[in-house]
Amino acid sequence: MNRETRSPDRAVEIWINIYVKVRSLRFKGANLILTALNLNFEFIVMRHLKAHRKLGRTTEHRISLLRNLATSLINAEKEHIVTTVPKAKELRPFIEKAITLARKAENLSGDDAVLRDVHLRRQAARFFHAGNSTFKAEQSRFRGKKGEAKDPIERTAGVKAVQRLFGELGPRYKERNGGYTRIIKLGRRQGDNAEMAVIELVDNPRELAAKG
């Protein structure tokens, strides 16, 4: 059957069959172009459920990486870190969700404000490696040798990040609706030629001092 003698109804029927078969394959590619029986039908699969970069890691490894980067950024003395461009672009929405929780805590009011603040802190803790499960045990007065001075027990970096998030960054961005970070590209790294970038918190003390 050539193109001239092919009926429109037959063409629609073939297109529907192709559509059903592709849907059954659950193909996850960005674009899929199908050509069947010389009909030159183009079928494009939309990028549903493909909102994030995989970064060459499993889900657990990728989340752990983002938590480590978020902890480093929040605890950084100069409020910036250097990483690759794909990691920086993935870290940006990840850390900004946590900062938004801290900003919401600054705008709480009412009788249950304290309870909601605790709830927001617990939600924000998901974005960091809190590692606080053994803190009370390490604080035990029975640790170390009797009569000797006991070394102070410090919170983990993740707990420090949550404390700084709600104690300093929340008030700073209280009136700012998003856009808490900035990405500046640095060029390519010598060796593997990876594209590098700086991701920093906006309105940091160094930036405000430069503005005068």
ZADO-1210 file (C-alpha; in nm, 4 decimals, padded with zeros to 6 digits):
<atoms>
<atom x="00.0000" y="00.0000" z="00.0000" code="MET" pos="1"/>
<atom x="00.1504" y="00.3292" z="-00.1084" code="ASN" pos="2"/>
<atom x="00.0988" y="00.6692" z="00.0515" code="ARG" pos="3"/>
<atom x="-00.1602" y="00.7855" z="-00.2034" code="GLU" pos="4"/>
<atom x="-00.3977" y="00.4912" z="-00.1465" code="THR" pos="5"/>
<atom x="-00.3658" y="00.4871" z="00.2319" code="ARG" pos="6"/>
<atom x="-00.6915" y="00.5967" z="00.3956" code="SER" pos="7"/>
<atom x="-00.6977" y="00.8518" z="00.6828" code="PRO" pos="8"/>
<atom x="-00.8827" y="00.6057" z="00.9060" code="ASP" pos="9"/>
<atom x="-00.6129" y="00.3446" z="00.8519" code="ARG" pos="10"/>
<atom x="-00.3429" y="00.6000" z="00.9344" code="ALA" pos="11"/>
<atom x="-00.5152" y="00.6963" z="01.2575" code="VAL" pos="12"/>
<atom x="-00.5518" y="00.3319" z="01.3534" code="GLU" pos="13"/>
<atom x="-00.1808" y="00.2673" z="01.2995" code="ILE" pos="14"/>
<atom x="-00.0892" y="00.5789" z="01.4989" code="TRP" pos="15"/>
<atom x="-00.3040" y="00.4636" z="01.7926" code="ILE" pos="16"/>
<atom x="-00.1407" y="00.1203" z="01.7876" code="ASN" pos="17"/>
<atom x="00.2050" y="00.2786" z="01.7953" code="ILE" pos="18"/>
<atom x="00.0989" y="00.5055" z="02.0818" code="TYR" pos="19"/>
<atom x="-00.0320" y="00.2133" z="02.2887" code="VAL" pos="20"/>
<atom x="00.2833" y="00.0080" z="02.2311" code="LYS" pos="21"/>
<atom x="00.5156" y="00.2926" z="02.3279" code="VAL" pos="22"/>
<atom x="00.3134" y="00.3641" z="02.6432" code="ARG" pos="23"/>
<atom x="00.3461" y="-00.0008" z="02.7405" code="SER" pos="24"/>
<atom x="00.7267" y="00.0161" z="02.7049" code="LEU" pos="25"/>
<atom x="00.7494" y="00.2923" z="02.9727" code="ARG" pos="26"/>
<atom x="01.0370" y="00.4452" z="02.7804" code="PHE" pos="27"/>
<atom x="01.2154" y="00.7133" z="02.9878" code="LYS" pos="28"/>
<atom x="01.4227" y="00.8805" z="02.7156" code="GLY" pos="29"/>
<atom x="01.3903" y="01.2511" z="02.6426" code="ALA" pos="30"/>
<atom x="01.2709" y="01.2124" z="02.2836" code="ASN" pos="31"/>
<atom x="01.1604" y="00.9054" z="02.0901" code="LEU" pos="32"/>
<atom x="01.0961" y="00.9318" z="01.7167" code="ILE" pos="33"/>
<atom x="00.9082" y="00.6434" z="01.5642" code="LEU" pos="34"/>
<atom x="00.8668" y="00.5767" z="01.1960" code="THR" pos="35"/>
<atom x="00.6361" y="00.2911" z="01.1028" code="ALA" pos="36"/>
<atom x="00.5281" y="00.1580" z="00.7644" code="LEU" pos="37"/>
<atom x="00.6774" y="00.4618" z="00.5921" code="ASN" pos="38"/>
<atom x="00.4125" y="00.6857" z="00.7508" code="LEU" pos="39"/>
<atom x="00.6743" y="00.9236" z="00.8922" code="ASN" pos="40"/>
<atom x="00.4794" y="00.9669" z="01.2152" code="PHE" pos="41"/>
<atom x="00.6845" y="01.1368" z="01.4847" code="GLU" pos="42"/>
<atom x="00.6070" y="01.0409" z="01.8431" code="PHE" pos="43"/>
<atom x="00.7780" y="01.2523" z="02.1114" code="ILE" pos="44"/>
<atom x="00.7834" y="01.1298" z="02.4692" code="VAL" pos="45"/>
<atom x="00.7646" y="01.4209" z="02.7135" code="MET" pos="46"/>
<atom x="01.0222" y="01.4536" z="02.9906" code="ARG" pos="47"/>
<atom x="00.7890" y="01.3600" z="03.2722" code="HIS" pos="48"/>
<atom x="00.9522" y="01.2632" z="03.6036" code="LEU" pos="49"/>
<atom x="01.2932" y="01.3749" z="03.4801" code="LYS" pos="50"/>
<atom x="01.3328" y="01.6995" z="03.6715" code="ALA" pos="51"/>
<atom x="01.6759" y="01.6381" z="03.8259" code="HIS" pos="52"/>
<atom x="02.0262" y="01.5365" z="03.7277" code="ARG" pos="53"/>
<atom x="02.1398" y="01.1897" z="03.8334" code="LYS" pos="54"/>
<atom x="02.5059" y="01.2953" z="03.8773" code="LEU" pos="55"/>
<atom x="02.6147" y="00.9392" z="03.8033" code="GLY" pos="56"/>
<atom x="02.4943" y="00.8177" z="04.1441" code="ARG" pos="57"/>
<atom x="02.2199" y="00.6119" z="04.2981" code="THR" pos="58"/>
<atom x="01.9338" y="00.7892" z="04.4737" code="THR" pos="59"/>
<atom x="02.0769" y="00.7297" z="04.8212" code="GLU" pos="60"/>
<atom x="02.4260" y="00.8409" z="04.7196" code="HIS" pos="61"/>
<atom x="02.2913" y="01.1503" z="04.5429" code="ARG" pos="62"/>
<atom x="02.0826" y="01.2620" z="04.8415" code="ILE" pos="63"/>
<atom x="02.3787" y="01.2048" z="05.0731" code="SER" pos="64"/>
<atom x="02.5971" y="01.4143" z="04.8414" code="LEU" pos="65"/>
<atom x="02.3464" y="01.7015" z="04.8390" code="LEU" pos="66"/>
<atom x="02.3165" y="01.6896" z="05.2180" code="ARG" pos="67"/>
<atom x="02.6945" y="01.7112" z="05.2518" code="ASN" pos="68"/>
<atom x="02.7113" y="02.0036" z="05.0090" code="LEU" pos="69"/>
<atom x="02.4243" y="02.1798" z="05.1888" code="ALA" pos="70"/>
<atom x="02.5979" y="02.1352" z="05.5247" code="THR" pos="71"/>
<atom x="02.9242" y="02.2701" z="05.3847" code="SER" pos="72"/>
<atom x="02.7534" y="02.5741" z="05.2320" code="LEU" pos="73"/>
<atom x="02.5595" y="02.6687" z="05.5455" code="ILE" pos="74"/>
<atom x="02.8612" y="02.6217" z="05.7741" code="ASN" pos="75"/>
<atom x="03.1128" y="02.7863" z="05.5389" code="ALA" pos="76"/>
<atom x="03.2814" y="03.0857" z="05.7013" code="GLU" pos="77"/>
<atom x="03.2780" y="03.2823" z="05.3743" code="LYS" pos="78"/>
<atom x="02.9317" y="03.1475" z="05.2855" code="GLU" pos="79"/>
<atom x="03.0367" y="02.9942" z="04.9557" code="HIS" pos="80"/>
<atom x="03.1753" y="02.6654" z="04.8268" code="ILE" pos="81"/>
<atom x="03.3382" y="02.5594" z="04.4997" code="VAL" pos="82"/>
<atom x="03.1973" y="02.2593" z="04.3163" code="THR" pos="83"/>
<atom x="03.1096" y="02.1481" z="03.9643" code="THR" pos="84"/>
<atom x="02.8340" y="02.3241" z="03.7716" code="VAL" pos="85"/>
<atom x="02.5905" y="02.0266" z="03.7653" code="PRO" pos="86"/>
<atom x="02.6281" y="01.9779" z="04.1415" code="LYS" pos="87"/>
<atom x="02.5806" y="02.3489" z="04.2044" code="ALA" pos="88"/>
<atom x="02.2643" y="02.3563" z="03.9938" code="LYS" pos="89"/>
<atom x="02.1243" y="02.0577" z="04.1828" code="GLU" pos="90"/>
<atom x="02.2240" y="02.2008" z="04.5204" code="LEU" pos="91"/>
<atom x="02.0528" y="02.5348" z="04.4558" code="ARG" pos="92"/>
<atom x="01.6855" y="02.4229" z="04.4749" code="PRO" pos="93"/>
<atom x="01.7771" y="02.1688" z="04.7439" code="PHE" pos="94"/>
<atom x="01.9229" y="02.4227" z="04.9879" code="ILE" pos="95"/>
<atom x="01.6704" y="02.6940" z="04.9049" code="GLU" pos="96"/>
<atom x="01.3862" y="02.4704" z="05.0233" code="LYS" pos="97"/>
<atom x="01.5598" y="02.4445" z="05.3621" code="ALA" pos="98"/>
<atom x="01.6152" y="02.8217" z="05.3794" code="ILE" pos="99"/>
<atom x="01.2471" y="02.8784" z="05.2999" code="THR" pos="100"/>
<atom x="01.1546" y="02.6697" z="05.6037" code="LEU" pos="101"/>
<atom x="01.3769" y="02.8905" z="05.8212" code="ALA" pos="102"/>
<atom x="01.2185" y="03.2024" z="05.6689" code="ARG" pos="103"/>
<atom x="00.8705" y="03.0700" z="05.7470" code="LYS" pos="104"/>
<atom x="00.9739" y="03.0200" z="06.1091" code="ALA" pos="105"/>
<atom x="01.0450" y="03.3930" z="06.1360" code="GLU" pos="106"/>
<atom x="00.6908" y="03.4807" z="06.0335" code="ASN" pos="107"/>
<atom x="00.5096" y="03.2560" z="06.2812" code="LEU" pos="108"/>
<atom x="00.2560" y="03.3996" z="06.5213" code="SER" pos="109"/>
<atom x="-00.0133" y="03.2723" z="06.7536" code="GLY" pos="110"/>
<atom x="-00.0304" y="03.0411" z="07.0504" code="ASP" pos="111"/>
<atom x="00.1138" y="02.7429" z="06.8639" code="ASP" pos="112"/>
<atom x="00.4081" y="02.9334" z="06.7124" code="ALA" pos="113"/>
<atom x="00.6611" y="02.7415" z="06.9230" code="VAL" pos="114"/>
<atom x="00.5197" y="02.4055" z="06.8179" code="LEU" pos="115"/>
<atom x="00.5202" y="02.5031" z="06.4519" code="ARG" pos="116"/>
<atom x="00.8772" y="02.6293" z="06.4845" code="ASP" pos="117"/>
<atom x="00.9863" y="02.2899" z="06.6172" code="VAL" pos="118"/>
<atom x="00.8030" y="02.1223" z="06.3308" code="HIS" pos="119"/>
<atom x="00.9811" y="02.3428" z="06.0747" code="LEU" pos="120"/>
<atom x="01.3178" y="02.2652" z="06.2339" code="ARG" pos="121"/>
<atom x="01.2505" y="01.8951" z="06.2103" code="ARG" pos="122"/>
<atom x="01.1526" y="01.9337" z="05.8470" code="GLN" pos="123"/>
<atom x="01.4729" y="02.1296" z="05.7766" code="ALA" pos="124"/>
<atom x="01.6833" y="01.8623" z="05.9471" code="ALA" pos="125"/>
<atom x="01.5985" y="01.6304" z="05.6555" code="ARG" pos="126"/>
<atom x="01.8243" y="01.8409" z="05.4330" code="PHE" pos="127"/>
<atom x="02.1337" y="01.7721" z="05.6454" code="PHE" pos="128"/>
<atom x="02.3179" y="01.4822" z="05.8059" code="HIS" pos="129"/>
<atom x="02.2091" y="01.5578" z="06.1605" code="ALA" pos="130"/>
<atom x="02.3877" y="01.2626" z="06.3209" code="GLY" pos="131"/>
<atom x="02.2577" y="01.3538" z="06.6657" code="ASN" pos="132"/>
<atom x="02.1445" y="01.0087" z="06.7828" code="SER" pos="133"/>
<atom x="02.4420" y="00.9461" z="07.0166" code="THR" pos="134"/>
<atom x="02.4860" y="01.3008" z="07.1465" code="PHE" pos="135"/>
<atom x="02.3225" y="01.2415" z="07.4842" code="LYS" pos="136"/>
<atom x="02.5178" y="00.9205" z="07.5364" code="ALA" pos="137"/>
<atom x="02.8438" y="01.0993" z="07.4603" code="GLU" pos="138"/>
<atom x="02.7470" y="01.3685" z="07.7107" code="GLN" pos="139"/>
<atom x="02.7385" y="01.1129" z="07.9906" code="SER" pos="140"/>
<atom x="02.9208" y="01.2208" z="08.3047" code="ARG" pos="141"/>
<atom x="03.0751" y="00.8743" z="08.3227" code="PHE" pos="142"/>
<atom x="03.2873" y="00.9212" z="08.0099" code="ARG" pos="143"/>
<atom x="03.6651" y="00.9459" z="08.0490" code="GLY" pos="144"/>
<atom x="03.8746" y="00.8739" z="08.3561" code="LYS" pos="145"/>
<atom x="03.7619" y="00.9770" z="08.6986" code="LYS" pos="146"/>
<atom x="03.9048" y="01.3065" z="08.8166" code="GLY" pos="147"/>
<atom x="04.0241" y="01.4149" z="08.4711" code="GLU" pos="148"/>
<atom x="03.8789" y="01.7014" z="08.2742" code="ALA" pos="149"/>
<atom x="03.6295" y="01.5859" z="08.0181" code="LYS" pos="150"/>
<atom x="03.6547" y="01.7001" z="07.6588" code="ASP" pos="151"/>
<atom x="03.3542" y="01.9070" z="07.5488" code="PRO" pos="152"/>
<atom x="03.1142" y="01.7296" z="07.3172" code="ILE" pos="153"/>
<atom x="03.0296" y="01.9287" z="07.0082" code="GLU" pos="154"/>
<atom x="02.7283" y="01.8998" z="06.7881" code="ARG" pos="155"/>
<atom x="02.7749" y="01.7466" z="06.4468" code="THR" pos="156"/>
<atom x="02.8088" y="01.9691" z="06.1414" code="ALA" pos="157"/>
<atom x="02.4503" y="01.8948" z="06.0354" code="GLY" pos="158"/>
<atom x="02.3080" y="02.0083" z="06.3700" code="VAL" pos="159"/>
<atom x="02.5218" y="02.3223" z="06.3563" code="LYS" pos="160"/>
<atom x="02.3882" y="02.3904" z="06.0085" code="ALA" pos="161"/>
<atom x="02.0251" y="02.3682" z="06.1274" code="VAL" pos="162"/>
<atom x="02.1030" y="02.5979" z="06.4210" code="GLN" pos="163"/>
<atom x="02.2664" y="02.8568" z="06.1945" code="ARG" pos="164"/>
<atom x="01.9889" y="02.8195" z="05.9400" code="LEU" pos="165"/>
<atom x="01.7203" y="02.9218" z="06.1895" code="PHE" pos="166"/>
<atom x="01.9343" y="03.1494" z="06.4051" code="GLY" pos="167"/>
<atom x="02.1002" y="03.3613" z="06.1353" code="GLU" pos="168"/>
<atom x="01.9798" y="03.2898" z="05.7817" code="LEU" pos="169"/>
<atom x="01.6089" y="03.2874" z="05.8654" code="GLY" pos="170"/>
<atom x="01.6129" y="03.6450" z="05.9988" code="PRO" pos="171"/>
<atom x="01.8383" y="03.7582" z="05.7130" code="ARG" pos="172"/>
<atom x="01.6005" y="03.6365" z="05.4424" code="TYR" pos="173"/>
<atom x="01.2800" y="03.7117" z="05.6312" code="LYS" pos="174"/>
<atom x="01.1598" y="03.9571" z="05.3662" code="GLU" pos="175"/>
<atom x="01.3138" y="03.7803" z="05.0649" code="ARG" pos="176"/>
<atom x="01.0891" y="03.5557" z="04.8558" code="ASN" pos="177"/>
<atom x="01.3351" y="03.3057" z="04.7152" code="GLY" pos="178"/>
<atom x="01.6635" y="03.3516" z="04.5330" code="GLY" pos="179"/>
<atom x="01.8853" y="03.2953" z="04.8352" code="TYR" pos="180"/>
<atom x="02.1840" y="03.1632" z="04.6396" code="THR" pos="181"/>
<atom x="02.3949" y="03.2670" z="04.3430" code="ARG" pos="182"/>
<atom x="02.5999" y="03.0540" z="04.1009" code="ILE" pos="183"/>
<atom x="02.9117" y="03.2006" z="03.9366" code="ILE" pos="184"/>
<atom x="03.0943" y="02.9919" z="03.6771" code="LYS" pos="185"/>
<atom x="03.4728" y="02.9709" z="03.7126" code="LEU" pos="186"/>
<atom x="03.5772" y="02.7914" z="03.3968" code="GLY" pos="187"/>
<atom x="03.7095" y="02.4395" z="03.3576" code="ARG" pos="188"/>
<atom x="03.9189" y="02.2432" z="03.6047" code="ARG" pos="189"/>
<atom x="04.2632" y="02.1325" z="03.5001" code="GLN" pos="190"/>
<atom x="04.2831" y="01.7569" z="03.4737" code="GLY" pos="191"/>
<atom x="03.9346" y="01.6293" z="03.3993" code="ASP" pos="192"/>
<atom x="03.8162" y="01.9528" z="03.2322" code="ASN" pos="193"/>
<atom x="03.5042" y="01.9640" z="03.4529" code="ALA" pos="194"/>
<atom x="03.3199" y="02.2950" z="03.4517" code="GLU" pos="195"/>
<atom x="03.3511" y="02.4549" z="03.7967" code="MET" pos="196"/>
<atom x="03.1366" y="02.7108" z="03.9750" code="ALA" pos="197"/>
<atom x="03.1002" y="02.8967" z="04.3022" code="VAL" pos="198"/>
<atom x="02.7651" y="02.8753" z="04.4788" code="ILE" pos="199"/>
<atom x="02.7186" y="03.1358" z="04.7497" code="GLU" pos="200"/>
<atom x="02.4533" y="03.2820" z="04.9753" code="LEU" pos="201"/>
<atom x="02.3367" y="03.6261" z="04.8665" code="VAL" pos="202"/>
<atom x="02.3449" y="03.9277" z="05.0995" code="ASP" pos="203"/>
<atom x="02.6414" y="03.7779" z="05.2847" code="ASN" pos="204"/>
<atom x="02.8576" y="04.0095" z="05.5015" code="PRO" pos="205"/>
<atom x="03.1340" y="04.0257" z="05.2412" code="ARG" pos="206"/>
<atom x="02.8873" y="04.1349" z="04.9726" code="GLU" pos="207"/>
<atom x="02.7213" y="04.3928" z="05.1971" code="LEU" pos="208"/>
<atom x="03.0618" y="04.5360" z="05.2960" code="ALA" pos="209"/>
<atom x="03.1540" y="04.5728" z="04.9267" code="ALA" pos="210"/>
<atom x="02.8302" y="04.7618" z="04.8610" code="LYS" pos="211"/>
<atom x="02.9173" y="04.9995" z="05.1409" code="GLY" pos="212"/>
</atoms>
